[in-house]
Amino acid sequence: QVQLEESGGGLVQPGDNLRLSCITSGRTQLFNAMAWFRLAPGKKREFVAATVRSEGSTYYGDFVEGRFTISRHNAENTIYLQMNNLKPEDTAVYSCAALVREYSGSYYYVGEVWYDYWGQGTQVTVSS
């Protein structure tokens, strides 16, 4: 069984930065896409960022506005989310997700229903 574990969340002030990490465990496997989603109380889960191996591409939610960067540096089974200039509305539980197959349309990679594995999330709180 594949497991994803997030870390790096915390309490910060508006304008601060955080770097989230997601590492896999269990059976060794290369994922085509890995992504970050976030969930805040009273809101639906929304797409944050994804990196797609088959395309060599990255995707970001509209709200990111250049503030976040997803990467696969350091290890193939580890991804990061560098979050800069955080805003109070960024407060949420950030979850890591992994997708095995190669889909034919890019829109699949921003949809949570297509992802095969999920972590339990790490809390990010931005408050002044």
Secondary structure, 3 states (H helix, E strand, C coil): CCEEEEECCEEECCCCCEEEEEEEECCCCCCCEEEEEEECCCCCCEEEEEEECCCCEEEECHHHCCCEEEECCCCCCEEEEEECCCCHHHCEEEEEEEECCCCCCHHHHHCHHHCCEECCCEEEEECC
